[in-house]
Amino acid sequence: MLEDKNPQRTSLEKLGEFGLIDHLTKNFEIKHKSTLKGIGDDAAVFDHKQQTVLTTDFLIEGVHFDLSYMPLKHLGYKAVMVNLSDVYAMNAKATQITVSLAVSNRFPLEALEELYAGIALASKVYNVDLIGGDTTTSTSGMLISITAVGEAKKEEITYRSGAKPNDLLVVSGDLGAAYMGLQVLEREKEVFKVNPNNQPDLSPYSYIVERQLKPEARKDIAELLKQLDVLPTAMIDISDGLSSEILHLCKNSKVGCNLFEEKIPLDPTVITTCEEFNIDSTMVALSGGEDYELLFTIAQNDFDKIKGNPNLTVIGHMTEPSEGAHLVTRANTKIELTAQGWNSFKSND
Amino acid sequence: MLEDKNPQRTSLEKLGEFGLIDHLTKNFEIKHKSTLKGIGDDAAVFDHKQQTVLTTDFLIEGVHFDLSYMPLKHLGYKAVMVNLSDVYAMNAKATQITVSLAVSNRFPLEALEELYAGIALASKVYNVDLIGGDTTTSTSGMLISITAVGEAKKEEITYRSGAKPNDLLVVSGDLGAAYMGLQVLEREKEVFKVNPNNQPDLSPYSYIVERQLKPEARKDIAELLKQLDVLPTAMIDISDGLSSEILHLCKNSKVGCNLFEEKIPLDPTVITTCEEFNIDSTMVALSGGEDYELLFTIAQNDFDKIKGNPNLTVIGHMTEPSEGAHLVTRANTKIELTAQGWNSFKSND
């Protein structure tokens, strides 16, 4: 689907490992005072005045992404987002990242420059410093491992474990779009295989395709909640699907939950695309994954503070643990929530 | 060379990603007061009272290790060592690690249990907390990405950049053993391919084979230097070979160096094995890599404090940058040092 419009191909071997790191990271600036040493020593050094949160995620070609429709610049951007999302889910400010990359020799330098352009853009927009990483060869494909750190005051960090019965369950943005974007891209890939001259018209799907290819982590939500003077009792990011994340909150907080189907926020494009693909949109929101929205609980007293905010939707409430975790359908029947989220070890994925 | 003596094979698919993490990490204890949250939330949380150092390294099957002679428990141990070595090279105390693992479905659960047994042993012996990671499938082979963090007082952190002309160049332990251990293992692998019934006698090579398969990071050196009241002016760990690391110190500190061939510490097994393989032992020390010893510079005034210590050898001294970096051979000729260290992107590796 994506043509190689750049005829220049510089082999990685020419540069060697150190030359490659220097070349790829030469335009990254250090922005945070807390970053004392970035790339170029045995380890990076930073000095956080508050508590540090740290998270790490792998992205693997053929498992987490498909380069036949994922532009490398978007991939670099998304790889950073996936990690920052976890930092924001702790209600922390993201400050530093490391990027480790393993690539087979089939990738020319120009491809890695594209990838790092995406990483650079993400670092700039989200105000994080690239402070280290590792660059090596792989026996097949591309693998990215990112570690992100952030900083937060002790009393502001939100764990998965703080939800209480009667707390409201709130979600940012809308759900299911990234998954449906993936369905559209997969379909176009099949069409392309049959007829490589076919130019797909993705414009009706631009919102959901962008949610898949270039998601944004919700840096704004932690800032918004601070402005609204709301401290979530528990928080998690939605990477595996709403259902799986709710069950994490329930398990860690030892509470139950009632989730209301009619409240789940869906973009109109998700609804129409679900109809086109003949998929149930609630199922997509529950199990689709890769939304990178934030799911959190707040005390009922805080409801007035968030009421009517277009970024936030109350989708349910927590209950006594004995009540379990349920979806309350539009027909007002209760269905037990089960984790249908993504299991990368399933051989039929 | 290694038989599968364990007939039990539990597929990873059965457990799923979360079940797998829970299972593999259930016996890890949190030992540090600074670790506030380990595995089980969107991010780990820690609180360092001093500055934080952070380093990350990839280990990739077929590039960095060969499972035909690397037992999985040793691999887990070594993967931790590789990272802790970078923390100690900053003169910091290692405190926390994350371990991310990508494995193909060909590995049964029991293999990963072995790997984690090695990680657990390393964590215990080196007193670090496992606080997070990611576990996913790979399209081929096994990949390990570890991030290690440590803590140090601002004034104690040793960068690569602090060496001055006339500082002494000091190395811990001895060099070249890990590389020669690898040569022996590779030779035995070839013998095994021809005759699988041949039982190799590795006992004459036990020191060098152990240095390859189960290296130890030099936690003790930072402690020793503190006892001796010596603060290195610059420090680096030897992962790519002495020559490459000296050039890093020279470049970062803007100094030159004279390294004396006759001073390079070699174990007798390295010397005899080099003779057997008809390889020059100095070349092995200069370019072999994977020694995980510490290379550092000290002020001449500090010489009396380290003199005669069996763990430390003065191998040269730093010079004005205009003099360049040279090896002074036993025949008293000067040869310019060049980085012959490992380039993983070379296609003929």
Boltz contact constraints between the chains, C-beta under 6 A:
constraints:
  - contact:
      token1: [A, 12]
      token2: [B, 345]
      max_distance: 6.0
  - contact:
      token1: [A, 13]
      token2: [B, 345]
      max_distance: 6.0
  - contact:
      token1: [A, 13]
      token2: [B, 346]
      max_distance: 6.0
  - contact:
      token1: [A, 16]
      token2: [B, 343]
      max_distance: 6.0
  - contact:
      token1: [A, 17]
      token2: [B, 343]
      max_distance: 6.0
  - contact:
      token1: [A, 17]
      token2: [B, 344]
      max_distance: 6.0
  - contact:
      token1: [A, 41]
      token2: [B, 159]
      max_distance: 6.0
  - contact:
      token1: [A, 41]
      token2: [B, 160]
      max_distance: 6.0
  - contact:
      token1: [A, 42]
      token2: [B, 86]
      max_distance: 6.0
  - contact:
      token1: [A, 42]
      token2: [B, 89]
      max_distance: 6.0
  - contact:
      token1: [A, 42]
      token2: [B, 90]
      max_distance: 6.0
  - contact:
      token1: [A, 42]
      token2: [B, 236]
      max_distance: 6.0
  - contact:
      token1: [A, 42]
      token2: [B, 237]
      max_distance: 6.0
  - contact:
      token1: [A, 43]
      token2: [B, 53]
      max_distance: 6.0
  - contact:
      token1: [A, 43]
      token2: [B, 54]
      max_distance: 6.0
  - contact:
      token1: [A, 43]
      token2: [B, 55]
      max_distance: 6.0
  - contact:
      token1: [A, 43]
      token2: [B, 86]
      max_distance: 6.0
  - contact:
      token1: [A, 43]
      token2: [B, 87]
      max_distance: 6.0
  - contact:
      token1: [A, 43]
      token2: [B, 90]
      max_distance: 6.0
  - contact:
      token1: [A, 44]
      token2: [B, 54]
      max_distance: 6.0
  - contact:
      token1: [A, 45]
      token2: [B, 51]
      max_distance: 6.0
  - contact:
      token1: [A, 45]
      token2: [B, 53]
      max_distance: 6.0
  - contact:
      token1: [A, 46]
      token2: [B, 52]
      max_distance: 6.0
  - contact:
      token1: [A, 47]
      token2: [B, 51]
      max_distance: 6.0
  - contact:
      token1: [A, 51]
      token2: [B, 45]
      max_distance: 6.0
  - contact:
      token1: [A, 51]
      token2: [B, 47]
      max_distance: 6.0
  - contact:
      token1: [A, 52]
      token2: [B, 46]
      max_distance: 6.0
  - contact:
      token1: [A, 53]
      token2: [B, 43]
      max_distance: 6.0
  - contact:
      token1: [A, 53]
      token2: [B, 45]
      max_distance: 6.0
  - contact:
      token1: [A, 54]
      token2: [B, 43]
      max_distance: 6.0
  - contact:
      token1: [A, 54]
      token2: [B, 44]
      max_distance: 6.0
  - contact:
      token1: [A, 55]
      token2: [B, 43]
      max_distance: 6.0
  - contact:
      token1: [A, 56]
      token2: [B, 98]
      max_distance: 6.0
  - contact:
      token1: [A, 56]
      token2: [B, 100]
      max_distance: 6.0
  - contact:
      token1: [A, 56]
      token2: [B, 134]
      max_distance: 6.0
  - contact:
      token1: [A, 56]
      token2: [B, 147]
      max_distance: 6.0
  - contact:
      token1: [A, 57]
      token2: [B, 134]
      max_distance: 6.0
  - contact:
      token1: [A, 58]
      token2: [B, 100]
      max_distance: 6.0
  - contact:
      token1: [A, 58]
      token2: [B, 102]
      max_distance: 6.0
  - contact:
      token1: [A, 58]
      token2: [B, 134]
      max_distance: 6.0
  - contact:
      token1: [A, 58]
      token2: [B, 136]
      max_distance: 6.0
  - contact:
      token1: [A, 60]
      token2: [B, 102]
      max_distance: 6.0
  - contact:
      token1: [A, 60]
      token2: [B, 138]
      max_distance: 6.0
  - contact:
      token1: [A, 62]
      token2: [B, 139]
      max_distance: 6.0
  - contact:
      token1: [A, 63]
      token2: [B, 137]
      max_distance: 6.0
  - contact:
      token1: [A, 86]
      token2: [B, 42]
      max_distance: 6.0
  - contact:
      token1: [A, 86]
      token2: [B, 43]
      max_distance: 6.0
  - contact:
      token1: [A, 87]
      token2: [B, 43]
      max_distance: 6.0
  - contact:
      token1: [A, 89]
      token2: [B, 42]
      max_distance: 6.0
  - contact:
      token1: [A, 90]
      token2: [B, 42]
      max_distance: 6.0
  - contact:
      token1: [A, 90]
      token2: [B, 43]
      max_distance: 6.0
  - contact:
      token1: [A, 98]
      token2: [B, 56]
      max_distance: 6.0
  - contact:
      token1: [A, 100]
      token2: [B, 56]
      max_distance: 6.0
  - contact:
      token1: [A, 100]
      token2: [B, 58]
      max_distance: 6.0
  - contact:
      token1: [A, 100]
      token2: [B, 145]
      max_distance: 6.0
  - contact:
      token1: [A, 102]
      token2: [B, 58]
      max_distance: 6.0
  - contact:
      token1: [A, 102]
      token2: [B, 60]
      max_distance: 6.0
  - contact:
      token1: [A, 105]
      token2: [B, 347]
      max_distance: 6.0
  - contact:
      token1: [A, 134]
      token2: [B, 56]
      max_distance: 6.0
  - contact:
      token1: [A, 134]
      token2: [B, 57]
      max_distance: 6.0
  - contact:
      token1: [A, 134]
      token2: [B, 58]
      max_distance: 6.0
  - contact:
      token1: [A, 136]
      token2: [B, 58]
      max_distance: 6.0
  - contact:
      token1: [A, 136]
      token2: [B, 344]
      max_distance: 6.0
  - contact:
      token1: [A, 137]
      token2: [B, 63]
      max_distance: 6.0
  - contact:
      token1: [A, 137]
      token2: [B, 344]
      max_distance: 6.0
  - contact:
      token1: [A, 137]
      token2: [B, 345]
      max_distance: 6.0
  - contact:
      token1: [A, 138]
      token2: [B, 60]
      max_distance: 6.0
  - contact:
      token1: [A, 139]
      token2: [B, 62]
      max_distance: 6.0
  - contact:
      token1: [A, 140]
      token2: [B, 140]
      max_distance: 6.0
  - contact:
      token1: [A, 145]
      token2: [B, 100]
      max_distance: 6.0
  - contact:
      token1: [A, 145]
      token2: [B, 145]
      max_distance: 6.0
  - contact:
      token1: [A, 147]
      token2: [B, 56]
      max_distance: 6.0
  - contact:
      token1: [A, 147]
      token2: [B, 147]
      max_distance: 6.0
  - contact:
      token1: [A, 159]
      token2: [B, 41]
      max_distance: 6.0
  - contact:
      token1: [A, 160]
      token2: [B, 41]
      max_distance: 6.0
  - contact:
      token1: [A, 236]
      token2: [B, 42]
      max_distance: 6.0
  - contact:
      token1: [A, 237]
      token2: [B, 42]
      max_distance: 6.0
  - contact:
      token1: [A, 343]
      token2: [B, 16]
      max_distance: 6.0
  - contact:
      token1: [A, 343]
      token2: [B, 17]
      max_distance: 6.0
  - contact:
      token1: [A, 344]
      token2: [B, 17]
      max_distance: 6.0
  - contact:
      token1: [A, 344]
      token2: [B, 136]
      max_distance: 6.0
  - contact:
      token1: [A, 344]
      token2: [B, 137]
      max_distance: 6.0
  - contact:
      token1: [A, 345]
      token2: [B, 12]
      max_distance: 6.0
  - contact:
      token1: [A, 345]
      token2: [B, 13]
      max_distance: 6.0
  - contact:
      token1: [A, 345]
      token2: [B, 137]
      max_distance: 6.0
  - contact:
      token1: [A, 346]
      token2: [B, 13]
      max_distance: 6.0
  - contact:
      token1: [A, 347]
      token2: [B, 105]
      max_distance: 6.0
